[in-house]
């Protein structure tokens, strides 16, 4: 009887709807889960009879509710948000260091020049000369500590890059593996929704590390490339990222991609956390080190050259007060073994003569060439460094807030589209349950009709 077969198709179709609803409700709290919908189509009559209503309903498939454009927006905004977050974290650390009084070069110079001024009252005084040496030593330690902070952060960034590369390579392998399973399942007409969710989550994590582009392939696999075009995942093949240490600085690295034995250098901006690490090192830390080295060299050479024009209390020619390694001036800056009586503060060897001491005091207003700041006094150059760091940190903070806001909006749009709505699923449960019961009623009615017909005989 066609009425029973039609009702049976309705039972099967609505049971599938109940199964899909149950799956959605079960995953209401599952991160990254995309809700599903059963797709229906009416089954037409089996023969061209004018009075045939059709043969019921069938489930044509299970639809995963997702929008590729919306998902790509979340990945793109995630890359930018991760870039700004990582850059801000590092800038905040540098700003904190630069703002500390114990690291302040200007304060160290002020103390040194104050000691020189005090000594001008009685240039031959051993305690006042010792005070000059002590303040000079304190100044070198400020340079050393700042330089150590630079190298510490520089090394930390290198370690962060290594960890990010390892995580990225693991994600690329997993994405390629999921690609393979999706293709296999799609080929057998299976429902790969859970694999698609898993792949979206993996690509989302990858987008935190770098800026990517994706392209869906006809077989269901996702092709993933860097924003600059280098291949990351094609089908079930995954690239491997490499950070090749710089020959002149082991904490810097050139990024490249190895895809099935082919090498692709990454010359442009890689984006994400990896991009923030490289950009911060090159754009902020390296200029910072160069400026600090310039200041250390300027101070040391100016003091040493001035002292060389004088004589000490023993009548000997002036000797250097500072020493440094030219390959790393700020970290190696130190005072020599000069004793108080060996400070050549006199121009003619007379104990009360302070001509050279006056010249040393005059260095406070002398300008020097400092990378990034032109010709300026050392104190002003350091003050400018502190100010520039604070301004840049505020700008990065503002950029980070804007990027976070965009990312939050993109995630909200995605969740509104794909996440499970408990109220909607509750309504679906009632709709499918009522439809299921209605189809049972049709079968019951057909059975009664059949019994009535049999009772006529």
C-alpha positions as CSV (number, residue, x, y, z in Angstrom):
1,X,0.0,0.0,0.0
2,X,1.5,3.4,-1.1
3,X,0.0,5.2,1.9
4,X,2.0,3.1,4.3
5,X,5.2,3.5,2.2
6,X,4.7,7.2,2.1
7,X,4.2,7.4,5.8
8,X,7.3,5.2,6.3
9,X,9.4,7.5,4.3
10,X,8.1,10.3,6.6
11,X,9.1,8.3,9.6
12,X,12.6,7.8,8.4
13,X,13.0,11.4,7.3
14,X,11.8,12.8,10.6
15,X,13.9,10.3,12.6
16,X,16.9,11.6,10.7
17,X,15.9,15.1,11.7
18,X,15.6,14.0,15.3
19,X,19.1,12.5,15.0
20,X,20.6,15.7,13.7
21,X,18.9,17.7,16.4
22,X,20.2,15.4,19.0
23,X,23.7,15.7,17.6
24,X,23.4,19.5,17.7
25,X,22.1,19.5,21.3
26,X,24.8,17.1,22.4
27,X,27.5,19.5,21.0
28,X,26.0,22.7,22.3
29,X,29.1,23.3,24.4
30,X,31.7,21.8,22.0
31,X,34.2,24.5,21.0
32,X,34.3,24.9,17.2
33,X,31.3,22.7,16.5
34,X,29.1,23.8,13.5
35,X,25.5,22.9,13.8
36,X,24.0,20.6,11.1
37,X,20.7,20.5,9.2
38,X,19.0,17.6,7.6
39,X,18.1,18.5,4.0
40,X,14.8,17.1,2.6
41,X,13.3,16.6,-0.8
42,X,9.9,15.3,-1.9
43,X,9.9,12.0,-3.9
44,X,7.8,12.2,-7.0
45,X,5.5,9.5,-8.3
46,X,7.0,6.4,-9.7
47,X,4.8,6.5,-12.8
48,X,3.2,9.3,-14.9
49,X,-0.2,8.9,-13.3
50,X,-2.1,12.2,-12.9
51,X,-3.7,11.2,-9.7
52,X,-0.5,10.1,-8.0
53,X,0.6,12.4,-5.1
54,X,4.2,11.0,-5.0
55,X,6.2,8.5,-2.9
56,X,6.9,10.5,0.2
57,X,10.1,12.3,1.3
58,X,13.8,11.5,1.4
59,X,16.8,13.0,3.2
60,X,19.2,14.3,0.5
61,X,22.0,15.1,2.9
62,X,23.2,16.6,6.1
63,X,24.2,20.2,5.8
64,X,27.0,21.7,7.9
65,X,25.9,25.3,8.6
66,X,29.0,27.4,7.8
67,X,30.1,30.2,5.6
68,X,33.6,30.0,4.0
69,X,33.9,33.8,3.7
70,X,32.9,34.3,7.4
71,X,35.4,31.6,8.5
72,X,38.2,33.2,6.5
73,X,37.4,36.6,8.1
74,X,38.0,35.1,11.5
75,X,41.3,33.7,10.4
76,X,42.5,37.0,8.9
77,X,41.5,39.0,11.9
78,X,43.1,36.4,14.2
79,X,46.4,36.8,12.4
80,X,46.4,40.5,12.9
81,X,45.2,40.3,16.5
82,X,48.0,37.8,17.3
83,X,50.6,40.0,15.6
84,X,49.6,43.0,17.6
85,X,49.3,41.1,20.8
86,X,52.8,39.6,20.5
87,X,54.3,43.0,19.5
88,X,52.5,44.7,22.4
89,X,53.8,42.2,24.9
90,X,57.4,42.8,23.8
91,X,57.0,46.6,23.6
92,X,55.5,46.7,27.1
93,X,58.5,44.7,28.5
94,X,60.9,47.2,26.8
95,X,59.0,50.2,28.0
96,X,59.1,48.8,31.6
97,X,62.9,48.4,31.4
98,X,63.5,51.9,29.9
99,X,61.3,53.5,32.5
100,X,63.2,52.0,35.5
101,X,65.4,54.6,37.3
102,X,68.1,52.0,37.8
103,X,68.5,51.7,34.0
104,X,68.3,55.4,33.3
105,X,71.4,56.6,31.4
106,X,70.5,60.2,31.8
107,X,70.4,59.9,35.6
108,X,73.7,58.2,35.5
109,X,75.2,61.0,33.5
110,X,73.7,63.6,35.8
111,X,75.3,61.8,38.8
112,X,78.7,61.7,37.0
113,X,78.6,65.4,36.0
114,X,77.5,66.3,39.6
115,X,80.6,64.5,40.9
116,X,82.8,66.4,38.4
117,X,81.2,69.7,39.6
118,X,81.9,68.8,43.2
119,X,85.5,68.0,42.4
120,X,86.0,71.4,40.7
121,X,86.0,73.0,44.2
122,X,89.1,71.0,45.2
123,X,90.5,69.0,42.1
124,X,93.3,67.4,44.1
125,X,91.0,65.9,46.7
126,X,91.3,62.1,46.8
127,X,87.7,61.5,48.1
128,X,86.2,63.7,45.4
129,X,88.3,62.0,42.7
130,X,87.2,58.6,44.0
131,X,83.6,59.9,43.7
132,X,84.1,60.6,40.0
133,X,85.4,57.1,39.5
134,X,82.5,55.6,41.4
135,X,79.9,57.5,39.4
136,X,81.7,56.5,36.2
137,X,81.6,52.9,37.3
138,X,77.9,53.2,38.1
139,X,77.2,54.7,34.7
140,X,78.9,51.7,33.0
141,X,76.7,49.3,35.0
142,X,73.6,51.1,33.7
143,X,74.9,50.6,30.2
144,X,75.7,47.0,30.9
145,X,72.3,46.2,32.6
146,X,70.4,47.8,29.7
147,X,72.5,45.9,27.2
148,X,71.9,42.6,29.1
149,X,68.2,43.3,29.1
150,X,68.4,43.8,25.3
151,X,70.2,40.5,24.8
152,X,67.9,38.7,27.2
153,X,64.8,39.8,25.3
154,X,66.6,39.2,22.0
155,X,67.3,35.6,23.1
156,X,63.7,35.1,24.4
157,X,62.3,36.2,21.0
158,X,64.6,33.6,19.3
159,X,63.2,30.9,21.7
160,X,59.7,32.1,21.0
161,X,60.3,31.8,17.3
162,X,61.6,28.3,17.7
163,X,58.5,27.3,19.6
164,X,56.2,28.9,17.1
165,X,57.9,27.2,14.2
166,X,57.6,23.8,15.9
167,X,53.9,24.4,16.7
168,X,53.3,25.6,13.1
169,X,54.9,22.5,11.6
170,X,52.8,20.2,13.9
171,X,49.7,22.1,12.8
172,X,50.6,21.8,9.1
173,X,51.0,18.0,9.4
174,X,47.7,17.7,11.2
175,X,45.9,19.8,8.6
176,X,47.3,17.7,5.8
177,X,46.2,14.5,7.6
178,X,42.6,15.9,8.1
179,X,42.6,16.9,4.4
180,X,43.3,13.2,3.5
181,X,40.5,11.9,5.8
182,X,38.0,14.4,4.4
183,X,38.8,13.4,0.8
184,X,38.4,9.7,1.8
185,X,35.1,10.2,3.6
186,X,33.7,12.4,0.9
187,X,34.5,9.8,-1.7
188,X,32.4,7.3,0.1
189,X,29.5,9.8,0.5
190,X,30.1,10.0,4.3
191,X,29.4,13.1,6.5
192,X,32.7,14.8,7.1
193,X,31.3,17.6,9.2
194,X,33.3,16.8,12.3
195,X,36.5,16.7,10.2
196,X,35.7,20.0,8.6
197,X,35.3,21.5,12.1
198,X,38.6,20.0,13.2
199,X,40.3,21.4,10.1
200,X,38.9,24.8,10.7
201,X,40.1,24.8,14.3
202,X,43.6,23.7,13.2
203,X,43.8,26.4,10.5
204,X,42.6,28.9,13.0
205,X,45.5,28.0,15.3
206,X,47.9,28.3,12.3
207,X,46.5,31.8,11.5
208,X,47.7,32.9,14.9
209,X,51.2,32.0,13.9
210,X,51.2,33.6,10.4
211,X,49.0,35.2,7.8
212,X,47.5,32.6,5.5
213,X,45.3,32.2,2.5
214,X,43.1,29.2,1.8
215,X,41.5,27.7,-1.3
216,X,38.9,25.0,-1.2
217,X,39.5,22.2,-3.7
218,X,36.9,20.2,-5.6
219,X,37.8,17.0,-3.7
220,X,37.1,18.7,-0.4
221,X,40.7,19.3,0.6
222,X,41.8,22.8,1.6
223,X,44.9,24.3,0.1
224,X,46.7,26.5,2.5
225,X,49.4,29.1,1.5
226,X,51.2,32.0,3.1
227,X,49.6,35.3,2.3
228,X,52.7,35.9,0.1
229,X,51.9,32.7,-1.8
230,X,54.4,30.1,-0.6
231,X,52.7,26.6,-0.2
232,X,51.9,25.3,3.3
233,X,49.5,22.5,2.7
234,X,48.4,21.0,-0.6
235,X,46.2,18.0,-0.4
236,X,47.8,15.6,2.1
237,X,51.3,17.1,1.7
238,X,52.5,19.5,4.3
239,X,55.4,22.0,4.2
240,X,57.9,22.4,7.0
241,X,59.0,25.9,8.2
242,X,62.6,26.5,9.0
243,X,64.2,29.4,10.9
244,X,67.8,29.6,9.6
245,X,70.0,31.6,12.0
246,X,71.6,34.7,10.7
247,X,75.4,34.5,10.2
248,X,76.0,37.7,12.1
249,X,73.4,37.3,14.8
250,X,72.3,33.8,16.0
251,X,69.2,35.3,17.6
252,X,68.0,36.6,14.2
253,X,66.7,34.2,11.6
254,X,65.7,34.0,8.0
255,X,62.5,32.1,7.5
256,X,62.0,29.6,4.7
257,X,59.6,26.8,3.7
258,X,60.6,23.3,2.6
259,X,57.8,21.7,0.5
260,X,58.6,18.2,-0.8
261,X,62.2,19.1,-1.1
262,X,61.7,22.5,-2.7
263,X,62.9,25.5,-0.8
264,X,60.8,28.7,-0.7
265,X,62.4,31.7,1.1
266,X,60.1,34.0,3.0
267,X,61.3,37.5,2.1
268,X,58.2,39.5,3.0
269,X,56.0,39.9,6.1
270,X,55.0,36.5,7.4
271,X,52.3,38.0,9.7
272,X,50.9,36.6,13.0
273,X,53.1,35.9,16.0
274,X,56.1,34.9,13.8
275,X,55.9,38.2,11.9
276,X,55.6,40.2,15.2
277,X,58.8,38.5,16.6
278,X,60.9,39.3,13.5
279,X,59.5,42.8,13.1
280,X,60.1,43.6,16.7
281,X,63.7,42.4,16.6
282,X,64.5,44.3,13.4
283,X,62.5,47.4,13.8
284,X,62.8,48.0,17.6
285,X,65.5,46.0,19.3
286,X,68.3,46.4,16.7
287,X,67.9,50.2,16.5
288,X,67.8,50.3,20.3
289,X,71.1,48.4,20.5
290,X,72.8,50.6,17.9
291,X,71.7,53.7,19.7
292,X,72.9,52.4,23.1
293,X,76.2,51.3,21.6
294,X,76.7,54.8,20.0
295,X,76.1,56.5,23.3
296,X,78.5,54.2,25.1
297,X,81.2,54.8,22.5
298,X,80.6,58.6,22.5
299,X,80.8,58.9,26.3
300,X,83.9,56.7,26.6
301,X,85.8,58.3,23.8
302,X,84.9,61.8,24.8
303,X,86.1,61.3,28.4
304,X,89.2,59.3,27.4
305,X,90.2,61.9,24.7
306,X,89.7,64.8,27.1
307,X,91.7,63.1,29.9
308,X,94.5,62.4,27.4
309,X,95.1,66.2,27.2
310,X,95.9,66.5,30.9
311,X,98.2,65.3,33.6
312,X,97.6,63.4,36.8
313,X,98.7,64.3,40.3
314,X,102.0,62.4,39.7
315,X,102.8,64.5,36.6
316,X,102.1,61.7,34.2
317,X,100.1,62.0,31.0
318,X,96.4,61.3,31.2
319,X,95.1,57.8,30.9
320,X,91.7,56.4,29.8
321,X,88.9,56.2,32.3
322,X,86.7,53.9,30.2
323,X,87.3,50.8,28.2
324,X,85.0,48.7,25.9
325,X,85.0,46.1,23.3
326,X,84.2,47.7,19.9
327,X,82.1,44.7,18.8
328,X,79.7,45.3,21.7
329,X,80.4,48.6,23.4
330,X,77.4,49.0,25.7
331,X,77.6,45.5,27.2
332,X,81.4,45.6,27.6
333,X,81.7,49.2,28.8
334,X,83.7,49.4,32.1
335,X,86.1,51.6,33.9
336,X,89.9,51.0,33.8
337,X,92.0,50.4,36.9
338,X,92.7,54.1,37.1
339,X,93.3,55.3,40.7
340,X,92.1,58.7,42.0
341,X,95.5,60.3,41.8
342,X,95.8,59.1,38.2
343,X,92.8,61.1,37.0
344,X,94.4,63.8,34.7
345,X,92.2,66.7,35.7
346,X,95.0,69.3,35.4
347,X,96.3,70.7,32.1
348,X,99.8,71.4,33.5
349,X,100.2,69.0,36.4
350,X,99.5,71.6,39.0
351,X,97.3,69.9,41.7
352,X,94.8,72.8,41.9
353,X,94.5,73.2,38.2
354,X,91.1,72.1,36.9
355,X,91.3,73.0,33.2
356,X,90.7,69.4,32.1
357,X,88.1,68.9,34.7
358,X,86.2,71.9,33.3
359,X,86.5,70.4,29.8
360,X,85.0,67.1,31.2
361,X,82.1,69.1,32.7
362,X,81.6,70.8,29.3
363,X,80.9,67.4,27.7
364,X,77.5,67.5,29.2
365,X,76.4,70.0,26.6
366,X,78.4,68.5,23.7
367,X,76.5,66.8,20.9
368,X,77.3,63.4,19.5
369,X,76.1,61.4,16.5
370,X,73.6,58.8,17.8
371,X,71.8,56.4,15.4
372,X,68.2,57.4,15.0
373,X,68.6,60.7,16.8
374,X,71.1,62.7,14.8
375,X,73.6,65.0,16.6
376,X,72.4,65.4,20.2
377,X,73.6,65.2,23.7
378,X,73.7,61.8,25.2
379,X,71.2,62.7,27.9
380,X,68.8,64.1,25.3
381,X,69.3,61.0,23.1
382,X,68.4,58.7,26.0
383,X,65.4,60.8,27.0
384,X,64.2,60.6,23.3
385,X,64.6,56.8,23.4
386,X,62.4,56.6,26.4
387,X,59.8,58.9,24.9
388,X,59.8,57.1,21.6
389,X,59.4,53.7,23.3
390,X,56.5,55.0,25.3
391,X,54.8,56.5,22.2
392,X,55.3,53.4,20.2
393,X,54.0,51.2,23.0
394,X,50.8,53.3,23.2
395,X,50.4,53.1,19.4
396,X,50.8,49.3,19.4
397,X,48.4,49.1,22.3
398,X,45.8,51.1,20.3
399,X,46.4,48.9,17.3
400,X,46.0,45.7,19.4
401,X,42.7,46.9,20.8
402,X,41.4,47.6,17.4
403,X,42.6,44.2,16.1
404,X,41.0,42.4,19.0
405,X,37.7,44.2,18.4
406,X,37.7,43.2,14.8
407,X,38.5,39.6,15.7
408,X,35.8,39.5,18.3
409,X,33.3,40.8,15.8
410,X,34.3,38.2,13.2
411,X,34.1,35.4,15.8
412,X,30.6,36.7,16.9
413,X,29.4,36.6,13.3
414,X,30.7,33.1,12.9
415,X,29.1,31.9,16.1
416,X,25.8,33.5,15.3
417,X,25.8,31.5,12.0
418,X,27.3,28.2,13.0
419,X,26.9,27.6,16.8
420,X,24.0,25.7,18.3
421,X,21.0,27.7,19.4
422,X,19.3,25.7,22.3
423,X,15.9,27.4,21.7
424,X,16.0,26.7,18.0
425,X,16.9,23.0,18.6
426,X,14.2,22.7,21.2
427,X,11.6,23.9,18.6
428,X,13.1,21.5,16.1
429,X,12.7,18.6,18.5
430,X,9.0,19.3,18.8
431,X,8.5,19.8,15.1
432,X,10.3,16.5,14.2
433,X,8.6,14.6,17.1
434,X,5.1,15.8,16.0
435,X,5.8,15.0,12.4
436,X,7.1,11.5,13.4
437,X,3.8,10.9,15.4
438,X,1.7,12.2,12.5
439,X,3.3,9.7,10.2
440,X,2.7,7.0,12.8
441,X,-1.0,8.1,12.8
442,X,-1.1,7.8,9.0
443,X,0.2,4.2,9.2
444,X,-2.4,3.5,12.0
445,X,-5.2,4.9,9.8
446,X,-4.1,2.8,6.9
447,X,-4.1,-0.2,9.1
448,X,-7.7,0.5,10.2
449,X,-8.8,1.0,6.6
450,X,-7.2,-2.4,5.7
451,X,-9.0,-4.1,8.7
452,X,-12.3,-2.5,7.6
453,X,-11.9,-3.8,4.1
454,X,-11.1,-7.3,5.4
455,X,-14.2,-7.2,7.7
456,X,-16.4,-6.9,4.6
457,X,-15.6,-10.4,3.5
